[in-house]
Amino acid sequence: MRTYPRHGCLVVELSGEIDVEAAGAITPDLDTLTDRPGPDVVIDLGPIDFMDCSGLAMLCRVRRRVLEHGGRVHLVCDHPMTLRILRATGLSAVFRPVPTVEEALAGYEA
């Protein structure tokens, strides 16, 4: 996991495989990042190779925490298999993934 600020948002770039082990290791860090008022978070799944249901649960947890703190969450994903999983679970309608970080950040001040 790599994080960096951009246009007033926190971009969280995930890479590799997001399985039960990785999700368990990443979740505490994500909880810390989303434990503040009004977090605007962009989750970039561009560099991931694989994501299972643990990764989906982690995304839902991040979204819930961000919304509870009055923030917004955006999802970047263009991997066909991950998009297929998001569509099959109905999460594509919830997250509305976009293909690039730039598109996710559209509308934010530089």
Protein Blocks (a to p, Z undefined) as FASTA:
>chain_A
ZZddeehiacdddehjddfklmmmmmmmmmmmmmcghiacdddfklpmbdcfklmmmmmm
mmmmmmmnopacddddfbfklmmmmmmnopmmmnopafbfklmmgoiaZZ
